[in-house]
Amino acid sequence: MKIWMAPAGLHIEPAMPADAETLARLHAAAFYRGWPVEDFTRYINDPKHTPIYVACDKSRRIAGFMILRLAGDSADLLTITVDSWKRGKGLGAALLQAGIEDLRMSPVTHIMLEVEETNAAAIRLYRSNDFTEISRREGYYPRPDGAAAAALVMRRELN
Ligand SMILES: CC(C)(COP(=O)(O)OP(=O)(O)OC[C@H]1O[C@@H](n2cnc3c(N)ncnc32)[C@H](O)[C@@H]1OP(=O)(O)O)[C@@H](O)C(=O)NCCC(=O)NCCS
């Protein structure tokens, strides 16, 4: 099995079917609109198209995860989430690096993502991992107050 080192005594490995509920819970705690558990189950069961990387300890307690969607020479970063208690320790960066290393021998040449333009932590994470802004999408993210927030579209080449 693939495995990557991570900070705080954790490591990163591929998601397993039994992780779906934990991933849905972590995701729902971090985003205004969560996704159904069934979506996570579907992604986990299709690792060729939607690889999921989980950061966990030896007992497999999961502190964060990242989902990619692969299509031809492009990978979309569907989501990355770190448990709020475990943020700021380098886990987000480690998840990104694990995914990037895993794609090295694949046809993928670049990674794309959208991020809410007010999400300072995520934007900093992406900029310090060589993602650059290529465009902006108005009204991309729904918000609880009814107003929609703009997204930055970011891209990183793999070589
Ligand atoms: C975005 C997220 C995944 C980052 O995970 P993390 O484990 O805290 O990230 P890291 O510890 O690896 O930090 C990465 C960078 O972000 C910076 N950062 C972390 N928290 C920050 C904050 N609250 N404000 C500004 N910068 C922050 C770190 O200083 C670091 O920057 P550096 O590389 O220049 O030193 C995490 O904050 C999260 O889960 N947020 C909620 C979900 C989300 O918004 N996901 C992204 C959707 S596009």
The ligand as a MOL file (V3000), in Angstrom:
LIG
                    3D

  0  0  0     0  0            999 V3000
M  V30 BEGIN CTAB
M  V30 COUNTS 48 50 0 0 0
M  V30 BEGIN ATOM
M  V30 1 C -7.1850 24.8990 4.1090 0
M  V30 2 C -6.7680 23.8130 5.1090 0
M  V30 3 C -6.9720 22.4500 4.4430 0
M  V30 4 C -5.2740 24.0110 5.4400 0
M  V30 5 O -4.8660 22.8910 6.2230 0
M  V30 6 P -3.6830 23.0590 7.3200 0
M  V30 7 O -3.3120 21.6910 7.7530 0
M  V30 8 O -4.0880 24.0190 8.3710 0
M  V30 9 O -2.5500 23.7000 6.4130 0
M  V30 10 P -1.0050 23.8060 6.7430 0
M  V30 11 O -0.7900 23.6840 8.2380 0
M  V30 12 O -0.2870 22.8620 5.8550 0
M  V30 13 O -0.7130 25.3120 6.3310 0
M  V30 14 C -0.4790 25.6420 5.0230 0
M  V30 15 C -0.2880 27.1410 4.9110 0
M  V30 16 O -1.5140 27.8340 5.2710 0
M  V30 17 C -1.2210 28.7890 6.2990 0
M  V30 18 N -2.3680 28.8860 7.1850 0
M  V30 19 C -2.8930 27.9110 7.9560 0
M  V30 20 N -3.9470 28.4100 8.6390 0
M  V30 21 C -4.0740 29.7020 8.2560 0
M  V30 22 C -4.9910 30.7500 8.5820 0
M  V30 23 N -6.0050 30.5430 9.4500 0
M  V30 24 N -4.8400 31.9620 7.9810 0
M  V30 25 C -3.8490 32.1740 7.0880 0
M  V30 26 N -2.9460 31.2160 6.7360 0
M  V30 27 C -3.0740 30.0000 7.3190 0
M  V30 28 C -0.0340 28.2220 7.0170 0
M  V30 29 O 0.6680 29.2610 7.6980 0
M  V30 30 C 0.7650 27.6890 5.8570 0
M  V30 31 O 1.3760 28.7360 5.1530 0
M  V30 32 P 2.9240 28.6780 4.7840 0
M  V30 33 O 3.0980 27.4110 3.9570 0
M  V30 34 O 3.1130 29.9010 3.9890 0
M  V30 35 O 3.6220 28.6180 6.0940 0
M  V30 36 C -7.5640 23.9050 6.4260 0
M  V30 37 O -7.5070 25.2390 6.9110 0
M  V30 38 C -9.0370 23.5120 6.2880 0
M  V30 39 O -9.3780 22.3450 6.3900 0
M  V30 40 N -9.9100 24.5000 6.0680 0
M  V30 41 C -11.3490 24.2250 5.9360 0
M  V30 42 C -11.6540 23.5510 4.6130 0
M  V30 43 C -11.1760 24.4010 3.4470 0
M  V30 44 O -11.3880 25.6050 3.4130 0
M  V30 45 N -10.5400 23.7250 2.4770 0
M  V30 46 C -10.0830 24.3540 1.2520 0
M  V30 47 C -11.1880 24.4700 0.2740 0
M  V30 48 S -10.6680 25.0920 -1.3040 0
M  V30 END ATOM
M  V30 BEGIN BOND
M  V30 1 1 1 2
M  V30 2 1 2 3
M  V30 3 1 2 4
M  V30 4 1 2 36
M  V30 5 1 4 5
M  V30 6 1 5 6
M  V30 7 2 6 7
M  V30 8 1 6 8
M  V30 9 1 6 9
M  V30 10 1 9 10
M  V30 11 2 10 11
M  V30 12 1 10 12
M  V30 13 1 10 13
M  V30 14 1 13 14
M  V30 15 1 14 15
M  V30 16 1 15 16
M  V30 17 1 15 30
M  V30 18 1 16 17
M  V30 19 1 17 18
M  V30 20 1 17 28
M  V30 21 1 18 19
M  V30 22 1 18 27
M  V30 23 2 19 20
M  V30 24 1 20 21
M  V30 25 1 21 22
M  V30 26 2 21 27
M  V30 27 1 22 23
M  V30 28 2 22 24
M  V30 29 1 24 25
M  V30 30 2 25 26
M  V30 31 1 26 27
M  V30 32 1 28 29
M  V30 33 1 28 30
M  V30 34 1 30 31
M  V30 35 1 31 32
M  V30 36 2 32 33
M  V30 37 1 32 34
M  V30 38 1 32 35
M  V30 39 1 36 37
M  V30 40 1 36 38
M  V30 41 2 38 39
M  V30 42 1 38 40
M  V30 43 1 40 41
M  V30 44 1 41 42
M  V30 45 1 42 43
M  V30 46 2 43 44
M  V30 47 1 43 45
M  V30 48 1 45 46
M  V30 49 1 46 47
M  V30 50 1 47 48
M  V30 END BOND
M  V30 END CTAB
M  END
